[in-house]
Amino acid sequence: MKRLLTISRFSSPAGLFSVSGLSCVIGLLYLSVIAILMSLAGCATTGVNIGDFNLVSSPQEVQMGDSLSLEVESKYPMLKNETVGAYVNEVGQRIVSVCDRRDIPYYFKVVADKKQVNAFALPGGHIYVYEGLLLEASNEAQLAAVLAHEVGHVVARHATKQLTKQYGYSLLVSLILGNQPGRWSGLAADLFGTAGLLKFSRNDEYEADKLAVVYTNAAGYAPGAVADFLGKLEAMEGREPGRLETLLMTHPPTSERIGKVKAETATLASLSTGSFPERYLSKTSSIRK
């Protein structure tokens, strides 16, 4: 918001009324446009983040995600195992079917990297999970919990909020309209080279965790799987911190997350019980060889 309103004559009431009549009219028109955009942005929210300011519309966000996904998939090796890929997508779509934002398509893909234990979401529904994370999960419910966390980021539109803060709305619109196609590569490098823009605020991460509990349970999985998988990560922090390097850089302390997740789980009126360990191990057996 600060970037959008950095125009000296209109940045404060004093500045607005100290210029000529014509400038006053222009300033009022400018502010009126901003107010309209804000109201439209409000219409584009999901109800989860209803009070948050986000100028990027839902169609613009999808376009942005499509462009970024091409950059990501040109730089990162994607798992070509059709069985595992279809299975991850199936579990992900089960989460999508109960989430609060079903007006956009969701895509779930696996990064072929057994060393890293992580997952991330792009704007507009492109979600990636690392092969190393699949190897650490013990059952389908834990995979669902991870995917539900990433779906939560998409539902709450955390990525576009962070991108707007970092780059400003005008640059994002210019990229979306195709005026600066070469900048997508630089943007992707920022996103996944330094992980800077994927470092959501603590509140964003806690909100995604909360939604993960709700969606995991609603999809028929044991919601305790969210805390269980976080417990696995906490154990790995002392044992194999290198495999969690990116995740630890971009998330709050795991112990805090576990406490909040358990408290959220305790508020659920009824608990699902599905975990499906046999099916999970069977579906992922080809990458364990």
N, C-alpha and C positions, 0 to 999 in steps of 0.2 A: 504494500500500500504506500509505503514511504517513497518508493521509486516513482510510482504512478503520479503522485501529487507534488513532485519536486519542480515546481514552476514558481519562480519568485513572486510574481504578482498575485498568484492565487493561493499561496501556501498558508495564508492566515487572513482572518477578517480584516485586520488593519491594512494589509497589502491590497486586498480586494477593493476597498473603498477609497484608496488613495490615488487611484489611476483615473484615466479619462472615462467618460460615460460609455464609450464604445468598448473599452477594455472591460468595464464592469459587465456589460452584456455578454461579451465573449466568455468571461470568467464564469458567469452564472450558467451559460449554456454548457460549458465544460463540466462543471460540477453536476449539472443535471444528467449529462451523459454517464458520468461515473455512477450516479445514483441508480440509473436504469440498469447499468451493467451489474451493479451490486445486487439488485433485485433479481436479475436473470440468473446470476450466479447462485443466489439463494435457492432458486427453483431447481438448480441442477444438483443440489445436495441430496443426501439419501435419508436424512432424518437422524443418522448416527452422529454426524458432525454439523447439525443444523445451524449452529451459531457461527460456524467458521466462514471466513471470507475467502472465496475462491473464484477468480475471474475466468478460469478455463472451463469452457462448457464440456459436457460429457462427450459429444462428438469430436471436439478438438482433442480431448484427452485420449480417445481411442486412436485418432490419427497419429498423435505423438507416440503412443505406445507401439503402433505398427512400425513407425520409422525407427524407433530405438531398438526394437526387437531384431530388425535386419542388421543393425550395427553389432548388437550383442552376439548374434548367431554367426556373424562373420569373424568374430574375434575369439569366441569360446567354442570348444569342441562339443557338439551335441551328441548324446548317446543315440546310436543307431539301432538299438535293440527294440524291435517293434513290440514285443510282448511286455517288457517293462514300461515302455513309453505309454502304451495303451492302458496299462494298469494304473499308472500314476494319474493319467488323465481321467480315468473312470472314478477314482477316489476323489479327485479334485472337483469333478462335475457334481458328485454327490453333495459336496460341501456347498457348491454354488447354488444348488437347488433349494437350499434353506437360508441363503444369505439375504441381506437387505438391499442388494443391488443386482438385479437380474436383467437389466435393460441393455447390457453390453455382453459381447462374447468373451469367454475366458479360455485361455490356452495354457496347458501345463506341459512343461518339457523338462528333460533331465540333462544337466551338464555332465559330460563324461570326465569327471575328475574325482577319483577315489580318495584323494588326500584331504580335500576340504569338506567340512561338515557345515553346510550353510544352505540357505534358500533366499530368494529375493523376488520382489514383484516390481514390474515396470508399470507406468501409468496405463490405464485402460485395459487391464486384465491379462497381461502376459506374465506368467509365473514360472519361475525356474527353481528346481531343486537339484542339489549336487548328488552325484552318485555316492559319494562318501557318506552323506546323510542317510541314504537308503540302507547302507550297510550297517549303520548304527542303530536304526530303529528296530524294535523287537516285534512289532505287530502293525496291522493296518490302522488301528486307532491312533498310534503315534504318528504315522505318516499323515493321516487326516488332520491331526492337531497342528502339524507344521504348515500344511497347505491352508488350513483355516486361518492361521495367523496371517499368512500372506494375502489371502482373500480379504481379511479384515483391513489390511492396508489399502487395498483397492476400493473397498466399500467406503471407507472413511476419506478417500481421496488424499491420502497423506503425501503421495509423490508429487502431485501437481501443486500442492501447497508449498512444498519445499522448493520445487523448481521455480515457482513464481518469486519466492523470496530471494533466491540465489541469482536468477537471470533477469527478472522483470517480465511483466506481461507482454510488452511490445516485442521483445526478442522472440518469445515463445510463439506469438501469433505469426511473426515473420517466418519462423521455421515451419510452422504448420501450413502456411500458405505456399511454401516452396520457394520463398524468396532467397533463402540462404541454405541450399541443400547440403553444402559442404560442412556446415556447422554441426550437423547431427553426429558426425564422427567425433568432433571435439567434445560434444556434450556427453557422448557415450564414454569417452576416455575419462572425463571428470567423474562420471557416475561410478564407473567400475575400476578405474585406475586407482583413485584415492579413497573411494567409497564415501567421499564427502557428502554428496547429496542424498545418499541412502541412509545417512545417519540421522534418522528421525529423532524428534524430541522424545524425552522420556514418556511424556503423556501420550504421544502417538504410539509408542511401543506398548505401553500399558493398555491402551484402547484396543490395539490389535490382539493382545493376549486375552482381554476380556471377551472380544468377539470370537476368538478361537474357542473358548470354553463353551459359549452359547451355540455356535455353529456345529462344533464337534458333537455335542449332546443332541442337538436337533436332527442331525444326520444319522443318528442311531449308534454313535460310538460312545464309549465310556469317556466322559469329560475329564476324568482323572488322568487320561493319557497326556493332556497338556502339561501338567505338573510332572508326570513321570518322565517325559522326554526332556524337559528342562533339567530334571535331576540327573539324567544321563550327561547332559552338557556340563553341568556343574562338576561331576566326577571327572570328566575329561579335561577340565581346566587345569587340574594339577598333574594329570597323567600325560596328556598330549596337547599342550596349549597351542602348538603350531598349527594344528588342524582346525582350530577355532579362531585363528588370528583375525579374519575379517569380521566374523560374527561378534567377537568380543569388542571390536572397535566401534561397532554400530549399534550396540544394544546396552541397556542398563545392566547393572550387576544381576547375575542369574539368581542369586539368593533372594533378592528383592522381588524379582518376577515370580518366583515360586510361591512366595508368601501371598502375593496379590492374587495369583491364579487359584490357589487353594481357598482363599476367602471368597472369590467369585463362584467357585464350584459349590461352595456350601450354601449359596443363595438359591440354587436351582430347586424348583418345586419337585421335579422328578428326574431321575438319573437313568440314562441309557447304559447298556452294559456291553455292547459289542466291542470286541478287540481283534478277533480273527487272526491269531498268530500263525496258524497252519497255512491259511490261504496266503498270508503275506510272505512267508518263507518260501512257499511254492512259486509264487509269481515273480519273486526276485532272485530265485536260485541261480539263474544264468549269469548274474553279475557277481556271484560269490565264489565262482570257480577260480 
